[in-house]
């Protein structure tokens, strides 16, 4: 049967799309033969409606929304604000489930959020903290270097927190400035100030003091206190049962005051 006859038996109604029905591509991850494979779930229009096609991330054409549909208004909130927020700044007290700006979330675009003051976060992933424990030893593997972070991830920050930050779980593309306290773990891009977490502290960049059972940073300037302390590029003091930096590995106390040669920095 010809394509013309097939189309003849379907009735179509066309209308102007204002963007309300925009369906963004959805990223996903799967495993094939123990290898991580990234893909995108793309909407496809067919005679029976909208279905989805799964394409490898390298082959998928990323659908970008019409810039005219995006909310580009810069918004601030003073004294008090809930999170997730539909604004770029909260100055005062920020309280909620997740410290994020989800203003254009329906278009699969993540806007930035800056909090100044007191930030209280009841992170929903904290309920699954027990599932992270078997993978704590995998945090901070050397396949993602500080140099790579500067090139790829540093310009793409999502949340900056200034002041006092209290969260059940800190995880994500965040930069923390000030006092950070979490009862489970803190795994973020950058920590500046004092971070106290009972189980795990991990950051690409640390400036200040880390206190936890396990402290790990790619580039640290300051003090690490814990059971196990690790840093590939450290300037300062480490106190714990086992301490590792680019200069040496020592029990109880370790230090590094200047850069080590490149061969030592690779042994992590």
Secondary structure, DSSP 8 states (H G I E B T S, - for coil): --HHHHHHT---------STT----EEEEEEETTEEEEEEEEEEEETTEEEEEEEETTT-------GGGS-----EEEEEEEEEESSSEEEEEEEEEEEEE-TTGGGT--B-EEEEEEEEE--GGGGGHHHHGGGGGGTT-TTS-HHHIIIIIGGG--EEEEEEEEES-EEEEEEEEEEEEESSEEEEEEEEEEEEESSEEEEEEEEEEEESSEEEEEEEEEEEESSEEEEEEEEEEEEEEEEE-SS-EEEEEEEE-S---HHHHT--
